[in-house]
Every structure is written in C-alpha cells, then in structure tokens.
Amino acid sequence: MHLPVMPPVKPMLAKAVPSVPEGDYTYEPKWDGFRCIVFRDGDEVELGSRNERPLTRYFPEVVEALKANLPDRCVVDGEIVIIAGKGLDFVNLLQRIHPADSRVRMLAETTPASFIAFDLLALGDDDLMTVPQGERRALLEAALAKASAPIHLTPVSEDPAVARDWFQVFEGAGLDGVIAKPKAQAYQPDKRVMFKVKHTRTADVVVAGYRLHKSGPVVGSLVLGLYDDDGNLQHIGVAASFAMKRRAELIAELAPYKTDGAHPWVGDVVPERNPNQSAGSRWNSGKDLSFVPLRPELVAEVGYDAMEGTRFRHTAQFKHWRPDRTPESCTYEQLERPVRFDVTEVLST
C-alpha cells in the first residue's frame, strides 16, 4: 500500500457542547457505530479503528463493498454500522468483534454491516488533510457520487435549524446526536476541534451491586437495575468513571448493604445482558463480570444518553443518591422513548 496518507491515523474528534452552535459550520448526524478510517490502494484495503487497531478482518463484506464503491486510491473517514429494520443495531455490531474467522464470516452473511462516509483525507496522490473541511466535503461528494448501499454518504446541512431538527428526529433511528464541523478547519488527528451535541437524560435506578476496580479493592462500577412490568429487577447497565478517592469512599458507603442472602441476580447468573440468564460481557468475552451483591435498597440518579433495547447504550454517569425514592418506584416507565424513525430516510436526506 502506498498512499499520501498512510495508516495508522487517529481520527479527528469532537468536544461536547450543550446546544447546536451557530456560525460557519457544516452539520451532520452523529452515527453510533465503530469509527473507521478506510485506506484503499487498489485491491488493498485496511480498516483502521479509533484505537489504531485494524478492523479489516471483522468486516469482510464491508471491504468488498468499499472496493466496488470507492475511488481506486483514497483515504476516507466514516463509521461502520449495522442497519436492522428501521434503525441501527449496536448490539449486533459488537458481536462482530470475534476471534473465530468462521463466526466472522457467518455474521457477515446474517448481520452485514454498512459504511457511512463523512470525510476525505486523501484522493489519488493528493493529501487533503490541510484542505478546509468545506472543500473536503465537496470532494467527498464527487468521489462517492455513484456509491450505493451498503456504502453511504452522510447527510450534511449548513442550516443550524435543520441540525436542531435532526437532533430531535434522528434519535428514533438510533443516531447519537449532531456534529458541527467548522468549514475552514483542516483535518487534525486526535484533536477535539469539532463539536458534538448529544442527548442527555437522567433516571432513578436501583443500585443492586458493584464490581471492583482493576487497581485494587475499590469500586470500579455500580451495577444498576430497573423494575419491569412484572415486578422483576432487570439489569440496565453500570455507572463508572469515579475519581479514585470516591471509589474508596464508596466501599465504605456500600458496606452496610452487602448481602450473602437472597438477591435477584445471585447464583449462576451474571448481570451483563439480562440478569435472568447467564451471559458474558458484550464488550469483552473474557472480562470478569463477578460482582458484589447489595440488597436492592439504594436508589441513585444517573445520567444516560440513549437506550439499546432494555439497557443503557453506554455507561451511565452517577449524579447523586436519592434517599427520597423507593426502589420499587424505579421502573422503565420513567424513561423517555424517542419516536421511531427510519434510518433509510436519514440516508436519503
């Protein structure tokens, strides 16, 4: 492979802002998948990830589609997603990272992935990383003018009112928010020079256990639950990202609630996907998911961005304890559900 921009390249990043900024920007939907920079030189294709580890072997169907749809020599920034029905399927996307080639090939047939392109870093012999964002977008549109599914060009607008509408509507298709890109900005790897507006919500949840941190006998994450319509406590996710001092304090705070007796999730059950069935980590099949069970009496308010089925899509953020709430009042009914929206309509915008 011989390109003007060679792997590995860390993708350009965005910093969070509370609302859609106005000014000399282009606006795009924020896709929720695997960030991927594609390097193509003829029949050679490499899929680089955000952590610079190649994704190539996990998405053979994407590699073939890129060969059929991209210019012969180019470097394209984008997102690998799985489109299922009317929305994005992040859970099945996670399953694609598997060590067995036979399983990867099987999943490529049963849950094929798509690639959403949103930036162009090189074309032919030209390094475009110093070219302004607005010009790179125009070149990307020309380069992908004849592309067809499963290779897509992300929608773009220069109208902040349109971006605000996308922020509200596109969530129903599984998208993550909105990205604002300064039109004059060069491509800056690993720099937070773009802006992202993401959905933020809160929920009151039952703290039913905790996992220890890898560094020692301090809390790594809180294991969270909500009650379903049948009165069963379902695992909804975890809250983490505590300062080290706070992790140590939590050990003492939670000690009075530790239990060796009845608990809805003890026994052979590991609360990762569903507390009522044994399952490994959806992120890492070798991860230790053992947890310290707590009597389900503590309620905490946490922040979250979106749901994936019955679980938080990403790690929740602990805000504070809610001694005024009873655990039984922590149900799925409190969660805001976005109006469903067809992802194919997003791509045809």
Secondary structure as GFF3:
##gff-version 3
##sequence-region A 1 349
A	DSSP	beta_strand	13	16	.	.	.	ID=ss1
A	DSSP	beta_strand	25	30	.	.	.	ID=ss2
A	DSSP	beta_strand	34	41	.	.	.	ID=ss3
A	DSSP	beta_strand	44	49	.	.	.	ID=ss4
A	DSSP	three_ten_helix	56	58	.	.	.	ID=ss5
A	DSSP	alpha_helix	60	69	.	.	.	ID=ss6
A	DSSP	beta_strand	73	81	.	.	.	ID=ss7
A	DSSP	beta_strand	83	84	.	.	.	ID=ss8
A	DSSP	beta_strand	87	88	.	.	.	ID=ss9
A	DSSP	alpha_helix	90	95	.	.	.	ID=ss10
A	DSSP	alpha_helix	101	110	.	.	.	ID=ss11
A	DSSP	beta_strand	114	123	.	.	.	ID=ss12
A	DSSP	beta_strand	126	127	.	.	.	ID=ss13
A	DSSP	alpha_helix	133	143	.	.	.	ID=ss14
A	DSSP	beta_strand	151	153	.	.	.	ID=ss15
A	DSSP	alpha_helix	160	169	.	.	.	ID=ss16
A	DSSP	three_ten_helix	170	173	.	.	.	ID=ss17
A	DSSP	beta_strand	177	182	.	.	.	ID=ss18
A	DSSP	beta_strand	192	198	.	.	.	ID=ss19
A	DSSP	beta_strand	201	212	.	.	.	ID=ss20
A	DSSP	beta_strand	219	227	.	.	.	ID=ss21
A	DSSP	beta_strand	233	240	.	.	.	ID=ss22
A	DSSP	alpha_helix	244	254	.	.	.	ID=ss23
A	DSSP	three_ten_helix	255	257	.	.	.	ID=ss24
A	DSSP	beta_strand	292	304	.	.	.	ID=ss25
A	DSSP	beta_strand	307	308	.	.	.	ID=ss26
A	DSSP	beta_strand	311	312	.	.	.	ID=ss27
A	DSSP	beta_strand	316	321	.	.	.	ID=ss28
A	DSSP	three_ten_helix	327	329	.	.	.	ID=ss29
A	DSSP	three_ten_helix	332	334	.	.	.	ID=ss30
A	DSSP	alpha_helix	343	347	.	.	.	ID=ss31
###
